[in-house]
Amino acid sequence: MKFFTTYGVVGLLMLTLASCNKDFAFRLNLDEKPDDGKVRPTEYKVAYIIVEGGVGTIVGQQARDIGAMPTLGQLATHAMVSWNGVSAENKQSLTSYADLLTGVEYDKHHVAGDGSGNNLADYPTLFTHIADNTDMRMAFISANAALGAVVQSNEVDTYAIEGSDADVVTKAVEELEREDAGLVVATFKEVDATGQASGYDSEDYIEALGNFDQQLKSITDAIYSRKNYPNERWLIIVTSTKGGQYTLPSGQDDGSVFSDTERNNFIVVNNSQFAFKLYERMETVDPAWISSAVKYTSNVGRAVINAENAAIYNIEKNKEYTIQMRIKVHSYGTYTQTVFSKHPDTGGGSPGWAFMIGREGASGKDWSSGSFRFKVGGTEIYATADIAKEVWYSVIARVWMDGATQKVTVFRDGVEYNTGDISGSSANGVSNEPLQLGYAKGYATDFTTQSHTIADVRIYDVAKSVADIQSSYCTTMSTPSTDSYHNNLIGYWPGYDGGAELKDRSGNNRHFDLTGTYSWTNFADRSATLCPTLPDNLERYVIRSVDAPRLIFSWLNFMNIDEFDLDSQIWNPTFTNP
C-alpha cells in the first residue's frame, strides 16, 4: 500500500512568505464593548478536534479518495487544508500538544517529557487568552490523562478526562447540545495506539482512522443539529498531534522534513462558507518554479518606486553593482522596448540606466537576431541571440571596476556576452528618475503589441563574481543559504505578492506600486535554465500545528494577538461568498 504523495508549491508565496495580514470576513462586531472590556459571547464558535498519531499523507488519501474518512473529506471541501503538515521537532506527544494548545514552540513553552519544568506561565494555553478576552464557555475533553500537565481544570468550564475515545464523543456531544457552547476541544488517542501496536501503514490503522471518522461525524452532526446553528458561525479544526514511524520506499524518501513520517501531521480548518484551499508540501526532486508575477502589456501598466526612494539604485561612478531580472516575452513590439529602467528616455543619451529588449534591424520580424540590452547613459551593451516567446530568461548586468575603468558585462542565462566601458561622462548612471518595471519612454513606437512578464528582480551593491553568476543564474529565490551575496541585496522583489504592490524583500522596504492596467498570472514552469530554490524552512509553507491557536484567535476577532508572542503564521481563507 502506497501513501506518499508529492506536490509542488501551491500558492507559495501567498503566503507567504506568504501569508497576509487581512482580517477574516464575517468578523465580530466590537462597536459595543462591555464595561469589563471583554468580547461578549456571540454566534462565533469553535470545535477543535485533535487526533493523536494521524499521519497526514495517509489521512489525506483516506479523506480524498472515498476511503475510510468521508466525514473529514467532506469537511475538507470547505476548508484550508494541509495533508503534509509538520509537527514538533522532538516528536514527543506532549510537546506536540503544547504546540497545538499554546501557539508557540518548545523553545518558549518548554513542554516535553512529562511536562514538568514547563514555561506555561509565560506562554499559556489558548484557554487562558480566551478567558482573558471573552466570556465564552470552554470545554476540554480528552482520553489522555497526561494532558493534565498542559491543561488545568480551572482553565475551562468543563474539564473531563475520559476512559476511551467513545466516552470523549459522548461528553463532547453533551457539551455541544448546550445552547451556550463556545469552544469545545476534544482529543482522541486510539488511532495512535493502533499505529503503535500494528504499524502506521497497516490495515488495522486504516480501520482505526475510519472509526475516528465516525466519531468525528457524531461531533459534526451535533453541531449541525443545534437549534440555532443557522445563525451561528462555527470554525471546525481537525488536526493531528504528529504522525507515526514507518518506512517509506526509497523512491518516496526525498530526505526532506516531509519524509519524516513521525512529524507528518495534517490540519483541516473548516467553515461552511470557506472555499477549498490547499497548502501542500514543496516538491524537492525536480521542482517546478511555481509562483505568480505581473504581466505588463503595451504602455498601460507599470510598477514604480518614486525617485526619492529609488535614489539608492543609481549606478554611481567607481562603484560596483549587479542588476538582474527574470523575464518571459509573450509578444513583441515593432522595435526596441524598455522593460526595467531608471532612465528618462532610452531613445537618447540622458543619464540613467535601463534593461531593454529589441531587434538588431527593423526588418527582422521573427526576432532571430534579437537582443537583451543594458543601457547606461548613452552606452548600450548587447547580448544578441534569438529571443523566443513564452520562455523564462535570466538577464544580468554586472557593473564592475577594471582598475580605474567602470565596465558593464551582460549575461543571459549565465552566458557572458558583451562588455562595455561606462566610465565616460556620456555614460552617467545617476538620474533623478523613478525605478520602473514595464513600459518606459524610449525607442518603442508601437506599444500595443509588446507584452512580457517580469519576476525575481534583484539589485546588489556588489559585482557578483562571474563564476557565481554562471552557477546561480537559474535560482529563483535569494536565501542566506543559497545566495552568498544575500547580504549585499539593496533591492529584492520576487514579484509574487498579488495586489497592488511588489514587496521589497531585501529589508530596505522600497516597494513597487503597480499603476495603470496590469494583470497577475500564475505559473508552474520547468526548463533547463530554471533550478528553483528551496527555502530554508520548508515546513513554513504548509499550515503547522502551532498555527491553529492563532486561527482561533483571529476567528474570535482578537485585536491583541501580537501581544501573545506566538510562533504562529497568519493564514487567510477564501470565502465562497465574500
N, C-alpha and C positions, 0 to 999 in steps of 0.2 A: 504494500500500500504506500503510495507516494503522497506527501502532503505539502512539499516545498513549492512555493510559487514565487517568482521574481517579478519585480515591477520596475518601471522607470520612475523618475521623479514626477509625480502628478501634482501640478500646481505648485512647484517648488518655491517658488520663491515668491509665494503669495504672502508667504508665509513669512514666509518668510521671512527673516530671513524671513520673515515671512509673514508673517502674521502682522495684522494692522491693529490700530487702536480704536476702531469704530465700535460703538456700543451695539449690543443686541437690539433688535427691533422688539416691539411689544414690551417695553420696559414698565416697571412700576412707576406709579405717579407719586412723586415725592413733594408735590407742591404744598401739601398739608402735612406737617410733621408734628407728632405728639410732643408734649412738653418734655418728655424724657429723652427726646432725640432719636428714638428707635423707629425703625421701619415697621409699620403696622402689618399684621397678618393680612395677606391678600390671596388672590387666586393663583399666585405663582408658587408652585410646589415642586418637590424633588424626590425621586426614588433613586437610590444609589445602591446598585446590586453588585456585589463583589464575589467572584468565584475563585477559589484557590486552585492554582495549577492548571489554568486554562491556556493551553498552548495556542498562540494566536493564529498561526497558519493552519493548524488543524481545525480549530473552531471556525475560522473563516471559510474553509472548504465545506464544513458541515452546514454552515449557515447559508452559503451561496448556492450550493449545488443540490438543493432539495434533499439534504442529508438528514441528520438526526436532530437538527436545530432549526426548525421552521419558525418558531416564535422569534428567536434572535434575528433570523433572516428577514422577517417582516419588519422588525424594529429598524433594521439597518437601511431599509428603503427610504426612510425619512430621518437621516442621521448623518453626523460626521463620524467617519469610521477609519480606524487603523487596525488591520489584522497583523501587522508586523511591528507592534509596539515594543518598547524596550524597558524592562523593569530594573530594579536596583542592582547595582554592580556586584554587591557581595552575595546576591542570590538567596538571601535569608528571608524567610517568610515574614517575620515581624518587621524587618526593615522595609519590605515592600508595602506592608500595611501602613506603616508610618508615612511613607511617601504618599500613599493614596488618601490619607486622612489629614495630613498637615499641609501638603502643597510645597514642602521643602524636602531636600535630600539629606542623606546621612550626615554630611559634614555639618549640618545645622541641628537636626533633631537628635542625633546620636543614639538612635534606637537600633539595637542589634542584640543577638543572643536572646536572653530572657527579658530584655527591656530595661534592666537596671542601669543606673548611671546615665539616663537619657537627659535631653535638654528640652523637654516638652514645656517647661515653664516659660521659656523664651519663644518657643515655636509650637504653640498649642494646636490641637486638632481644630478642624473646621467647626465643631460644635461650640467651642469657646468663642470663636469670632462671630458665629451666627447669634449666639446668646447675647453677646455684647451689642449687637446691632439690630436685633429684631426681637419680637415676641413670639416667633414661630415655634410651634410644638415640634419636638425632635424625638426620634426613636432610634435606638441601636440594638439590633437583634442579631445574634451570632451563635454558631455551634462550636466556636473556638474559644475555650476558656482562657487561653494565653493572651487574648486581646485585652484582658483586664490591665495589662501593663501599658496599654496605649490609650484606652478609653475608660474613664472613670464613670461610675454610676451617677454621680452628681452633676455630670455634664449634660444629661438628657432627661427628658420626661419619662420615657420608657427605656429601661435597660434590661435586656434579657439574654442570658447565656443558656441556650437550649441544648438538649441532648443529641439532636440529629438535625439534618437539613430539613426533613419533613416537618419537624417542630418549628423550625425557623419560618417556613412558609405559613404555617398556621398562625403564628404570632404576627407576622408581617401583614397578612390579610386582615387579621383582627384590628391592627393599627390603622390600616387603610380604610376600614369601614367607619372610622371616626370622622365626623364632619370637620374637625379642626386639625386633621393630619397635615403636617407641613413638610418635614424632612424625614424620610424613612431610609435608614441604612441597614441592609441585610447582607450577611456574609454566609458563604456556603463552603464546606470543606471536603465533601465526599468525592468530588471529581479528582482532587489531588490525591486523596487516599487510594483511589483506584489506580491512578497513574503510578504511584509508588509501588503498589502491590503487583500490578500486571504489566506495566510499561505504558508510556505515554503515546505509543504508536500501536497499541493493542486494540482488539475488537471490544474488550471489556471497557476500555477507556472511552471509545466511541459511544458505547451504551450508556456510560455514566454521563457523558455530555448530553445525550438525549433525555436522561432523567432530569438533569438540571434544566433543560429547556422546558420541560413540562412544568417544573416548579416555577420557572420564570413566567410561564403562561398564567399560572394561578395568580401571580402577583399583578401582572398587567391586566388581567380580567377584573381584578378587584379595583384597579384604578379606573378602567373604562366604565365600570358599573356604578361608580359613585353618583349619587343623586345629583350633585352639582357639577359633574365632570364637563358638560358643555361650556361652562363658564370658568373653568379652571385651566391653567396652563402648566402642564406637567413636563418637567425635564427628567427623562429617564436615562440614567447612565448605567450601562452594564460593562464590567471590566473584569480582568483577572489580576491576581496579585503578581504572578510570574508564570513562566512556562514549566517545562519539566525535561529532564535529561533523557535523550535517546540519540542514537547515532544516525546522522544524515548520510545518505550515499555520497561518495566522494565527489561526484559531479554536481551535487547540490550544495556543497560546502564551499563558499567563496572566501572563507576566512574573516569575514566582516563580523561586526557585532550582531548582525541579523542572523547569522548562522549559529549563534549561541542559543540553543533551544531552551535552556533553563531561564533565559531572560526574555524569551519571546512571548509577550502577552498581547492582549487586544483591548480595544475600547470602542464602544458604540455609544454615541451621545445623541439621543432621540428626542424629538418633539414632533407632533403630527404636522406642524407647519414648516419643518425643515425639509429642504431638498437633499437628495443623496449627495454626499461629498466625501470622496475617498482620499485619504492621505496615506500613501504607501511607501515602502522602502525604496531606496535607490538601487538600481541595477549596478553592480560593481564589476561585472565582467562584460566588456564591450558595451559600455553605457552609451546611450544616445544623449545628445545635448537637448534637454527638454526645458524650454523656457518660453518667454514671451518677449516681444520687442515692438517698437513703434515702426510702422510703415509710413515713409514720407513720400508723398506723391505731388508732382507739379510744384507750385510755389505757394500752396495753400496752408501748409502746416510746418512748424519747425519747433525745435527745443532751444531755449535761450537762457543763458546766465548773463545778467546785466553787466555792463562794462566795469562797474566798481568792484563787484565780486570776482570778475574774471581777470583782474589785473595780474594775479599770480601765474596765469597761463601764458603770459608774454614770453617770447623767446628772446632773452636778453643777450647782449654781446658777451662773448667769452664764457658763457655758461653752457652746461650740457643738459639734455633732456631726452626722453623717449616718449613719443606720442603714438598711440596705437588705437585701432578700432577694428571691429569685425563688421563686414558689410555684405549684403546679398542684393544683387541688382535684379529687379523684376522687369523693367522695361527701360529703354534708352531714350535720351533726348536726341536732338539733332546735332549737338555739338558738346563741348566740354561743360560738365556740370560740377558745381561746388557742393560738397556733401558734409564737410566738417570744417569750421573756419573761425578765425579771429582776424578778419580781414574785411576792409570796407568794400572792395570791388576787385575780384580776382581777374578781371579783364585788363587791369593796369598794374602799375608798379608801386602802388601805395604800400606803406608799412603794414605788416601783419603776416599771418601765415594761414594756410588752408590745405586740406586734402581735396583733390578733385578726381573725377573720372572722365575720360574723354577718348576720342579717336585721334589718330595721327593725321588723318586727312578727311576733309568733309565729304569725300566721295565714298568712303567705306561705309556700307550700310550694315554689315554683319559684325562689326567691331572686331574683326580678326586681327586688326592692328591697334587694339585698344590699349589704354594705359591707366594705371593709377599714378597720380602725380602729387607731389608735395611742393607747395609754393611758399617761399619766404620773400617778402617784398616783391621784387620783380623777377626773382630767380626760381625756375621750376626744375625739379628733379624727377625723372620719369622711371617708372617700372613698366616697360612695354611688353605686353603679352595679351593673348586673347582673354576677354572678359566674358565668361559665359553667364547666362541667366540662371537664377534660382540655385546658385552655388555660394556658399559662405567663403569669403576671402578674409584673411588676416593681413592688414596693411599697417606697416610700422615705419615711422620716421625716426631715425637715430641721429640726434643732434650732438656732435662731439667735437672735441678740440684736438687738432693735429698740430701740436706745438702752439704757435700763436694764431693758427688759422682755424676758424669755426666752419665745420662742414656738416652736411646732411647726407645720410645714406638711406635709401628707400628699400624696404624689404616687402616682398609679397609671399605669404605662406612660408616664411623662413628663408626664402631665397634672396640673396643680396643682389640688387640691381645697380642702379647708378648712384654716384656720389657727386655732390656739388659744393662749391665754395660759397658760403653765405657771409663772408667777412666784410664785403664791400658795403659802402653806405647805401647803395641802392637795394640792399637785401636786408632791410631792417625788419626784425620780427616783433617789434614792440608797437602796439596800436591801442588806441582808446576805443576799442570795439567790444561788443559782447562776444561771448563764446557761443557758437551756434551749431546745431546739428540740423541737417536738411538744407533746403534751398537757400542760397545767399546770392547776392548780386555778383555777376561775373560774365563769363563768355556766353552762357546759355541764352539762346534766343527763342527756344521752343520749350516752355515749361511743362506743358500739359502731358507730354509723353514720358517724362522721366519719373521713375519710381524705384525706391530702394528701402531696405530695412537695415538699421544700424543697431548694434548691441556691443556690449563688453568694451566700453571706451575707457582708456586709461592714459593718464599723463604722469610721468615720473620726473623728478628733478635731478636725474642722473642719466647718463648714457649707458644703457644696459650693454653688456658685452655682446659681441657678435655671436659667440658660442651660446650664450643664454638665449638670445633671440631665436637662433636656429633650433634650439632644443625645446623651447617653451611656447613658441608662437601659437601652437594648436590648443593650449589650455584655455578653459572657459571661465575660470574663477581664480582670483588672486587671493591666496591664503598664506599666512606666515610659513606654513609647512611646505607649500608648493612653489612659492614665489620668493626667491632670495632677495628681491628688490622691493618687497611689500612695504617696508618702512619708508621707502622713497616715493610712495604714491602721494601726489598732491591733488589728484582728482581721479575718482574711480566710479564709473557709472555702469553697472552690469546691465541696466536698462530693462529690467523685468517687472517694474513696480506696479504697472496699471495706474489708472487715474490720470492726473494732470501734472505729475512730476516725475522726473528721473532722479532718484536719490543718489547723492554722493556718498559712497561707502568708504571713502578714504579717511574720514574723521574730520575733514575740513568743512563739511556741511554746506557745500556750494551746489545746490540742486538746480537742475534744468527745469524751467517752466515750459510746459507744452502750450503752444498757442496756435490759433487758426484751426484748420481742419486736419485731423490726424486719425490714425486707427491703430489699435493694438492687434497684434497677430500672435497666436500660439504656434509653437512648432516642436517637433521631435525629430532631430536630424542626426544622421551619421555620415561621415565621409572620411577619406584618408587624411584630410587636413584638420580634423577635429579630434581632440583627445580630451573629452570633458573631465574637468577637475572634480574629484570627490571632496566634499568639505571635511574638515577635521572632526566634526561631531555629527556623524551620520544620523544618530538617533534623534537629533533635534528637528529632523524633517518629517517626523511622524508624531502623532499625539502620544504623549507618555503618561505613565501613572501619575506623576507629580503634577500634571496639568489639570487633573479633574477638579480639585478644590477651587481653582480659580474660575473654571467654567461655572461652578455652582454659585460662587460669589457674584459673578457677572450676571447670571440669571436672576439673582435676587437684587440686582441693581445697587450693589455696594459701591459707594463713591470713594472709599478709602482703602482700596485693595493694596495699593503700593505701600501702605504703612505696614503690611504684614510681612514684607521682605521675602516674598515667595520665590521659589525657583521655577515657577510655572511660566510657560509661554502663553500667549494670547491666541486663541483660535476663534474664528467667527463663522457661524453657519450661513448658508444661503437659504433664504426663506422662499417657499413656493408662492406666497402672496405678500411680497414686501410692500 
